[in-house]
Amino acid sequence: MTSKLRLSVLGPLAACTLLLVVAACSDKPAGEPAKSAAPAAAAKIPVTTASAEARAAYNKGLALLDNLQVRDAHAAFEEAAAADPDFAMAWAMSSQSSQIAADFFAAVEKAKAAAPGASDGEQLFIAAVAAGADNDIAGQRAALEKLVAAYPGDERAHNALAAFLFGQQDFEGVVAQLEQATAINPEFAPAYNTLGYAWRAIDDLDSAKTAFERYISLVPNEPNPYDSYAELLMEMGDYDASIQNYQRALDLDPHFVNSFAGIARNYDLKGDTGQALATSDKQLAAARNYAERQGALFQSVVAQLFAGDTDAAMAACDKMLASSVAAGNEAAQGGTHEYMGDIMAVAGEPAKAEEHYELALQHRQQANLGAANDALSQRSYLFKMAVAAVVAGDADEAAARADKYKAAAEAHGTTFEKRRIHELAGYVAAMNGDPAASAAELAQANQLDPIVLYWSAVASKDAGNTAKALDLAKRAAWRNTLSPNIPLFHKQALQLIDDLGTT
């Protein structure tokens, strides 16, 4: 997924989709009754506050979030909530712009408490946010579909549903919703950003380029359009042009940290570890808070993985852990330990991987993020332990653990988790000497995960489908470039491409 829409592997484990820039702001006068009549077809979602100061801060935050200025947007939404503590949408958008798990869940609870005094549209949006926080994907979808049905003329309602659908990898659905949004408001810039990513996921790079170019034309003085276009160029292998566009974003805003990460990843893909590490140092110097510092430290982990230096990558992870310990952030410690487990699994050290997965579960449960997230943490642990058994080469144990994960994910899992059922089934089939079944299962797993793509390529090769294997290996090596998983099998994917090219 995109850096703009995904939850970081090192952030909250909550399966909520980041709805981002979705709340509309009407011109309803302060003091007007909270509930509104049924909206006309072209009506916008009302926003309820009696405070002119809160409304102004909220509008400022919305404009900032439209342009992915997340840190500053969060400060504006907090200012709005401080001016009017009963301003439900201020709390809801504070949650959506939060960079720390505990802050996210606290803001969701305050939004829920204030929701009865808000308009019907706001209540639907807050219900979607709350459902996401509880990993209730069906409830989140239902609330957003009701929101669009009630406000079909509000581009932000369509944008909210599109953001949800993106998280479900329903990219055709994303395009359909955003085409409606841009028909309502052809100058609604955020829609073109997400459209570009959706077209890219569908492999229509020309349409993606057109969408990003339109995005740039609408807000040429904002950094994010250049950042998004740079990511597309990186996917297309034009690394120098990508770096130039990321630098353009930083010229507009020296603190736009996504662009540092993008520049570092370009250097990783070019094989220039020194420049990648130098860029992560610049990102760290520009960091303004804990979340941004963690992001910079993670780029140094990635650079060492691309370089093939497992020990250096683990040492960089230790720095992340130390930062999280100092901040008292248990959820982040859990995320880092899980990634360290992944590094150990790739290095062929399943026992060490299991140790980190155990620690990941412990820290996540100590984070006290609620019953739903404790259950999600447990399911993630089951999945990772099954992977560790695969790495250990114990087919019987891998199958048993995969079955245990399958039962939990089928009963309570999200769409993402259910794709992982197929991932594990693909690994088990490969261990049992059935590459055709492995390829079929992995084709139903997460097609944006470089690890899945790599093992799909291996299965296709072993099943005798060289052309399919080569396509998948290239995707594993060069697509989904900002995925935290791409460095884990990048060298193996490149080697597989070379091997297939000589067959």
C-alpha positions in Angstrom: 0.0 0.0 0.0 1.0 3.6 -0.1 2.8 5.4 2.5 -0.2 7.7 2.7 -2.8 5.1 3.5 -1.2 2.2 5.2 -0.6 1.6 8.9 3.1 1.2 9.6 4.4 -2.2 10.5 5.9 -0.4 13.5 2.8 1.6 14.5 -0.5 0.6 16.1 -1.6 -3.0 15.4 -5.2 -1.8 15.0 -6.6 -3.0 11.8 -8.5 0.3 11.3 -8.2 1.8 7.8 -6.8 5.3 8.0 -9.8 7.3 6.6 -7.7 10.4 6.5 -9.3 13.4 4.8 -12.9 12.5 4.9 -14.8 14.9 7.2 -16.7 17.7 5.4 -17.2 21.1 7.0 -20.4 22.9 6.3 -21.1 26.5 6.9 -23.8 25.8 9.4 -23.9 28.8 11.8 -22.6 28.3 15.4 -25.4 27.4 17.7 -27.6 25.7 15.2 -29.2 22.5 16.5 -27.0 19.5 16.3 -29.2 17.2 14.2 -30.1 18.2 10.7 -32.9 17.1 8.5 -32.5 14.4 5.9 -29.9 15.7 3.4 -30.7 16.6 -0.2 -28.8 14.7 -2.9 -26.1 17.4 -3.1 -25.9 18.1 0.6 -22.6 17.9 2.4 -22.0 16.2 5.7 -22.7 18.8 8.4 -20.1 19.5 11.1 -21.5 20.4 14.5 -19.8 22.9 16.8 -21.0 26.1 18.5 -17.5 27.5 18.7 -16.2 29.7 15.9 -12.7 29.2 17.2 -13.0 25.4 17.1 -14.5 25.5 13.6 -11.6 27.6 12.4 -9.0 25.3 13.9 -10.9 22.3 12.5 -10.9 23.8 9.0 -7.2 24.5 9.3 -6.6 20.9 10.3 -8.7 19.5 7.4 -6.8 21.6 4.9 -3.5 20.4 6.3 -4.6 16.8 6.3 -5.8 17.1 2.7 -2.1 17.7 1.9 -0.8 15.0 4.3 0.7 17.5 6.7 -0.2 15.0 9.4 1.7 16.4 12.4 0.4 19.9 11.9 -3.1 18.7 11.2 -3.1 16.8 14.4 -2.1 19.9 16.4 -5.0 21.8 14.7 -7.6 19.2 15.5 -6.4 19.1 19.1 -6.8 22.9 19.2 -10.3 22.5 17.9 -11.1 19.9 20.5 -9.7 22.1 23.3 -11.9 25.0 22.1 -15.0 22.8 22.1 -14.5 19.5 24.1 -17.9 18.4 22.8 -16.8 18.7 19.1 -17.1 15.1 18.1 -15.5 15.5 14.6 -12.5 17.2 16.1 -11.8 14.2 18.2 -12.5 11.8 15.3 -10.0 13.6 13.1 -7.5 13.8 15.9 -7.7 10.0 16.0 -7.1 9.9 12.2 -4.1 12.1 12.4 -2.6 10.5 15.5 0.9 8.9 15.1 0.8 7.1 18.5 -1.5 4.1 19.3 -2.5 5.3 22.7 -3.4 8.8 21.4 -5.4 7.2 18.6 -7.6 5.0 20.9 -8.1 7.8 23.4 -9.3 10.2 20.7 -11.7 7.5 19.3 -13.3 7.1 22.8 -13.8 10.9 23.1 -15.3 11.0 19.6 -17.7 8.2 20.6 -18.7 10.0 23.8 -19.4 13.3 21.9 -21.2 11.6 19.0 -24.8 11.8 20.3 -24.7 15.6 20.0 -23.4 15.5 16.4 -25.2 15.3 13.1 -26.4 12.0 11.5 -23.5 12.2 9.0 -20.9 12.7 11.7 -22.3 9.9 13.7 -21.9 7.5 10.7 -18.4 8.6 10.2 -17.5 8.2 13.9 -19.2 4.8 13.8 -16.8 3.8 11.0 -13.8 5.1 12.9 -14.9 3.2 16.0 -15.5 0.0 14.1 -12.1 0.2 12.6 -10.6 0.7 16.0 -12.3 -2.5 17.1 -11.2 -4.4 13.9 -14.8 -4.7 12.9 -14.3 -4.5 9.1 -17.9 -5.3 8.3 -19.2 -2.6 10.6 -16.8 -0.1 9.2 -17.9 -0.9 5.6 -21.6 -0.7 6.6 -21.2 2.7 8.2 -19.3 4.1 5.3 -21.8 2.7 2.7 -24.6 4.3 4.7 -22.6 7.6 4.7 -22.3 7.6 0.9 -26.0 6.7 0.5 -27.0 9.5 2.8 -24.7 12.1 1.2 -24.1 11.0 -2.4 -23.2 14.6 -3.3 -20.4 14.8 -0.8 -17.0 14.1 -2.3 -15.5 13.4 1.1 -18.0 10.7 1.8 -16.9 8.9 -1.4 -13.3 9.6 -0.4 -13.9 7.9 3.0 -15.3 4.8 1.4 -12.5 4.8 -1.2 -9.9 4.8 1.6 -11.6 1.8 3.2 -11.8 -0.1 -0.1 -8.1 0.6 -0.7 -7.3 -1.2 2.6 -9.3 -4.1 1.3 -7.4 -4.1 -2.0 -10.6 -3.4 -4.0 -8.9 -1.0 -6.3 -11.6 -1.0 -8.9 -14.0 0.0 -6.2 -11.6 2.8 -5.2 -11.6 4.1 -8.7 -15.3 4.0 -8.9 -15.8 6.0 -5.7 -13.2 8.6 -6.6 -14.5 9.1 -10.1 -17.7 10.1 -8.4 -15.9 12.3 -6.0 -14.1 14.1 -8.8 -17.3 14.4 -10.8 -18.8 16.2 -7.8 -15.8 18.4 -7.3 -13.1 18.3 -10.1 -10.8 20.3 -7.9 -10.9 17.9 -4.9 -7.1 17.3 -4.9 -6.9 14.4 -2.4 -9.0 12.2 -4.7 -6.4 12.4 -7.4 -3.7 11.2 -5.0 -5.5 8.1 -4.1 -6.6 7.6 -7.7 -3.0 7.5 -8.7 -2.2 4.8 -6.2 -5.3 2.8 -7.2 -4.4 2.9 -10.9 -0.9 1.9 -10.0 -2.1 -1.1 -8.1 -4.2 -2.1 -11.1 -1.0 -1.8 -13.2 -2.4 1.1 -15.3 0.7 3.2 -14.9 -0.4 5.7 -17.6 -3.6 6.5 -15.7 -1.7 6.7 -12.5 0.7 9.2 -14.1 -2.2 11.3 -15.3 -3.9 11.3 -11.9 -0.7 12.4 -10.2 0.0 15.1 -12.8 -3.6 16.4 -12.2 -2.9 16.4 -8.4 0.3 18.4 -8.9 -1.6 20.9 -11.1 -4.2 21.5 -8.4 -1.8 22.1 -5.5 1.6 22.9 -7.0 3.0 24.5 -3.9 2.3 21.5 -1.6 5.0 18.7 -1.1 2.8 15.6 -1.2 1.9 15.7 -5.0 5.6 15.5 -5.9 6.2 12.9 -3.2 3.4 10.7 -4.7 4.6 11.2 -8.3 8.1 10.3 -7.1 6.9 7.0 -5.7 5.4 6.2 -9.1 8.6 7.0 -10.8 10.5 4.7 -8.3 8.0 1.9 -9.2 8.8 2.5 -12.9 12.6 2.2 -12.2 13.4 5.9 -12.9 15.3 6.4 -9.7 17.0 9.6 -10.5 13.8 11.4 -11.6 12.1 10.0 -8.5 14.8 11.5 -6.2 14.5 14.8 -8.0 10.7 14.9 -7.3 11.2 13.8 -3.7 13.7 16.6 -3.3 11.2 19.0 -4.8 8.8 18.0 -2.0 11.5 18.7 0.6 12.3 22.0 -1.0 8.7 23.0 -0.4 8.7 21.5 3.2 12.0 20.4 4.7 10.1 18.4 7.3 8.1 16.4 4.9 9.6 13.1 6.2 7.9 10.8 3.7 10.2 12.2 1.1 13.4 11.4 3.0 12.1 7.8 3.2 11.5 7.8 -0.5 14.9 9.1 -1.4 16.5 6.6 0.9 14.6 3.8 -0.7 15.7 4.9 -4.2 19.3 4.7 -3.1 18.6 1.2 -1.6 17.2 0.1 -4.9 20.2 1.6 -6.7 22.5 -0.4 -4.4 24.0 2.8 -2.8 23.9 1.9 0.9 26.0 4.9 1.9 23.6 7.4 0.4 20.6 5.6 1.8 22.1 5.8 5.3 23.1 9.4 4.9 19.5 10.2 3.9 18.1 8.4 6.9 20.5 10.5 9.0 19.0 13.6 7.4 15.5 12.3 8.1 16.5 11.8 11.8 17.9 15.3 12.0 14.6 16.7 10.6 12.4 14.7 12.9 10.2 16.7 15.2 8.6 14.0 17.4 8.9 10.4 18.5 7.0 9.0 15.5 9.2 10.8 13.0 12.3 9.7 14.8 11.2 6.1 14.7 10.5 6.4 11.0 14.0 7.7 10.4 15.6 4.9 12.4 13.6 2.3 10.5 15.1 3.6 7.2 18.5 2.7 8.6 17.3 -0.8 9.3 16.0 -1.1 5.8 19.3 0.2 4.3 21.3 -2.5 6.1 18.9 -5.2 5.0 19.2 -4.1 1.4 23.0 -4.3 1.9 22.7 -7.8 3.2 24.1 -6.9 6.7 21.7 -8.7 9.1 23.8 -7.9 12.2 23.8 -4.2 11.4 20.0 -4.3 10.7 19.4 -5.9 14.1 21.6 -3.3 15.8 19.6 -0.6 14.1 16.4 -2.3 15.4 17.9 -2.1 18.9 18.1 1.6 18.6 14.4 1.7 17.7 13.7 -0.4 20.8 15.7 1.9 23.0 13.8 4.9 21.7 10.4 3.2 22.3 11.4 2.1 25.8 12.3 5.7 26.6 9.0 6.9 25.2 7.1 4.1 27.1 5.5 3.0 23.8 4.7 -0.7 24.3 2.9 -1.1 21.0 5.9 0.2 19.0 8.2 -2.2 20.9 5.9 -5.0 19.9 6.1 -3.9 16.2 9.8 -3.7 16.3 10.2 -7.1 17.9 8.0 -8.6 15.2 10.1 -7.1 12.5 13.2 -8.4 14.2 11.6 -11.8 14.2 11.0 -11.5 10.5 14.7 -10.6 10.0 15.7 -13.7 11.9 13.3 -15.9 10.0 14.8 -14.8 6.7 18.2 -15.4 8.1 17.3 -19.0 8.8 17.2 -18.6 12.6 13.7 -19.8 13.5 14.4 -20.2 17.2 15.5 -16.6 17.4 12.5 -15.5 15.3 10.2 -17.2 17.8 11.8 -15.4 20.7 11.1 -12.0 19.1 7.5 -13.0 18.2 7.0 -14.0 21.8 8.3 -10.5 22.9 6.1 -8.8 20.3 3.0 -10.4 21.7 3.9 -9.6 25.3 4.6 -5.9 24.5 1.4 -5.5 22.5 -0.7 -7.0 25.2 1.0 -4.7 27.7 0.0 -1.7 25.6 -3.6 -2.1 26.8 -5.2 -1.2 23.5 -8.4 -3.0 24.1 -9.7 -6.5 23.8 -10.1 -6.4 20.0 -6.4 -5.5 19.5 -5.3 -8.0 22.1 -7.1 -10.6 20.0 -5.5 -9.3 16.8 -2.1 -9.5 18.4 -2.7 -13.1 19.4 -3.7 -13.9 15.8 -0.7 -12.2 14.4 1.5 -14.2 16.8 -0.1 -17.5 15.6 0.6 -16.5 12.0 4.3 -15.6 12.7 4.8 -18.8 14.7 3.5 -20.8 11.8 6.0 -19.0 9.6 8.8 -19.9 12.0 7.8 -23.6 11.8 8.1 -23.3 8.0 11.5 -21.8 8.3 12.5 -24.6 10.6 11.4 -27.1 8.0 9.0 -28.9 10.3 6.1 -29.6 7.9 3.9 -31.3 10.5 4.3 -28.4 13.0 3.8 -25.8 10.3 0.6 -27.5 9.2 -0.7 -27.7 12.8 0.2 -24.0 13.5 -1.3 -23.0 10.2 -4.6 -24.8 11.1 -4.7 -23.0 14.4 -4.2 -19.6 12.7 -6.8 -20.5 10.1 -9.5 -21.2 12.8 -8.8 -18.0 14.6 -8.7 -15.9 11.4 -11.8 -17.4 9.9 -13.7 -16.8 13.1 -12.7 -13.2 13.8 -10.1 -12.1 11.2 -10.0 -9.1 8.8 -9.8 -9.4 5.1 -6.0 -9.0 5.4 -5.8 -11.8 7.9 -7.9 -14.1 5.8 -5.4 -13.6 2.9 -2.8 -14.8 5.3 -4.6 -18.2 5.6 -3.8 -18.7 1.9 -0.2 -17.5 2.4 0.4 -20.2 5.1 -1.4 -22.8 3.0 0.9 -22.0 0.1 4.0 -22.5 2.3 2.7 -25.8 3.6 1.9 -27.0 0.1 5.4 -26.2 -1.0 6.9 -28.1 1.9 4.8 -31.1 0.9 6.2 -31.0 -2.7 3.1 -29.6 -4.5 4.3 -26.3 -6.2 1.1 -26.0 -8.3 -1.1 -26.0 -5.2 1.4 -23.6 -3.5 1.1 -21.2 -6.4 -2.7 -21.4 -6.4 -2.8 -20.6 -2.7 -0.3 -17.8 -2.8 -2.2 -16.2 -5.7 -5.0 -15.7 -3.1 -2.7 -14.1 -0.6 -1.7 -10.4 -0.3 -0.5 -9.4 -3.8 1.1 -6.2 -2.5 3.5 -8.1 -0.2 6.9 -8.7 -1.7 7.4 -11.8 0.4 4.2 -13.4 -1.1 5.3 -12.4 -4.5 8.7 -13.9 -4.1 7.4 -17.3 -2.9 4.8 -17.2 -5.6 7.6 -16.8 -8.1 9.4 -19.8 -6.6 6.3 -21.9 -6.7 5.5 -20.9 -10.3 9.1 -21.8 -11.3 8.9 -25.2 -9.6 5.5 -25.8 -11.3 7.1 -25.2 -14.7 5.6 -21.8 -15.4 8.7 -19.8 -16.1 7.0 -16.8 -17.6 4.7 -16.3 -14.6 7.7 -16.9 -12.3 9.7 -14.2 -14.0 6.9 -11.6 -13.8 6.3 -12.4 -10.1 10.0 -12.2 -9.3 10.3 -8.8 -11.0 7.3 -7.6 -8.9 8.9 -8.9 -5.7 12.1 -7.1 -6.5 10.9 -3.8 -7.9 7.3 -3.1 -7.1 5.6 -2.1 -3.8 8.9 -0.2 -3.2 7.9 1.4 0.1 6.7 -1.9 1.7 8.7 -2.8 4.8 8.9 -6.3 3.5 10.7 -5.5 0.2 14.2 -5.6 1.7 13.7 -9.0 3.2 13.8 -10.9 -0.1 15.1 -8.3 -2.5 18.5 -10.0 -3.1 16.8 -13.4 -3.4 14.3 -12.0 -6.0 17.1 -10.5 -8.0 18.9 -13.9 -8.0 15.8 -15.6 -9.1 15.4 -13.2 -12.0 18.9 -14.0 -13.1 18.3 -17.7 -12.8 15.1 -17.5 -14.8 16.7 -15.4 -17.4 19.2 -18.2 -18.1 16.7 -21.0 -18.4 
